[in-house]
Amino acid sequence: MTDAAAPQTTAKPEITFEDFARVDLRVARIVHAEPHPNADRLLKLQLDDGSGAPRQICAGIREYYQPEQLVGRHIVIVANLAPRKIRGEESRGMLLAASDAPKDAEGPRSVVVLTPMTEIAPGSIVS
């Protein structure tokens, strides 16, 4: 595997350790994925986050993944992000993904969903 060139991006402002410690990163398993009914760029994902209650998130990865590619995969989510409606659907978290270019960049862009290297239970803490 070769390393690609680092993308040219503008760094975000520095935060304190305490700011970072407030973010609850968890492993979740995608149990269902489908196109968002009201947005061309979004997928609607149903997750098992280990809590015993289903969790739905909306993610802007439709251009990069087919729903069937995602079902059963473990991902990393921001679990304590305040819920919000995105085009009429509630999203209760955000998945982590890497990109080689900013969203508003001209030209091709790759997006890769971050996943654990080995199996670990949904709800596991990421630190």
Buried (B, 14 or more C-beta within 10 A) or exposed (E): EEEEEEEEEEEEEEEEEEEEEEEEBBBBBBBBBEBBEEBEBBBBBBBBBBEEEEBBBBBBBBEBBEBEEBBEBBBBBBBEBEEEEBBEBEBBBBBBBEBBBEEEEEEEBEBEBBBEEEEEEBBBEBE
